[in-house]
Structures are given as C-alpha cells and as structure tokens.
Amino acid sequence: MGRAVRLTRYEVWALPGYDEVWQVQRRPELFSSVGGPGLNYVEDPMMTGVVLSSDPPDHSRYRRILNGKLSSRALQDLLRGEIERRAAKTSGLEAGGRRSTLRWTGGRSTRGRRSR
C-alpha cells in the first residue's frame, strides 16, 4: 500500500490520496467501517445498519437496495421535481391553477404568447 500519515494527536492514520483510500476501502478485513467512518469513537446505535458504517456483505446488500434511489438519474429527477414544486408554490400555480396564474399575471392571459 502507498503512503499513510500518522496523526498522533488524534491517534489515527490519514490517507492523503485517492489511490490509498481506494486500496483501504477494498480491505474491510483490515480496515473496518463498522462503528462509523469518522473520528468519533463513541458507540452510536443510530449508526447500526447504516451504509457508511458497515462492511461487506452487509454494505453490499445496503448498496443494492439504495442504488436505484441514489443513482445520478434518480437524484436529477428528484431535484427537478423539487424545483418545479417550489416554483409552482412561489408563483401561486399550486393553489389555483389557471385562475391563480391570471391573478398572478395581473389578469393578462399568457396563452399564445411566446417567451422573449
């Protein structure tokens, strides 16, 4: 394995590069994530069964369950939906449809107009 830096003040090893982290993540028998990936060694029952604080095979099972919901496409769709929802709420479209839109535009119909 490559370089590692000992942070004696915190009694931990730090990995300075992508390659080192990549290697460590693939050796759960030596470098476990159980208990959490951070420096807080207080046992937290809320971290039990969480993807970040699990090793294979549990980690692999959790990832399979979550992959569809956390894919790039799924997150883009979620974000797009949230933006559209907030825009509709801000403009008053959510509450009253076309009637609300006419009120919001000062009674001028926007039907048939092209955006500039």
C-alpha angles and dihedrals in degrees: 000000000000133000125331129178123216113223098199094182089063097029093234141113119240124207111214101196146043094247093054093048091047091054094047094049090057094055105064090157087068102025112037127191093197108123092030137297096254135085094258105106095184107119108246117193089200089068093057110111094012118134094234093053100046137085130211132318091029093041091052091050092050091048092052090053094047102037096089093050095044099043119122091251094049092049092048090052091047092049093046091051092049092050091049091048093051093045091051091048092048094049095045094245092122095061105045113006117214095353090055090046091054090050090049092051092049094257095301113132115236092195113123095008120125121222117249 
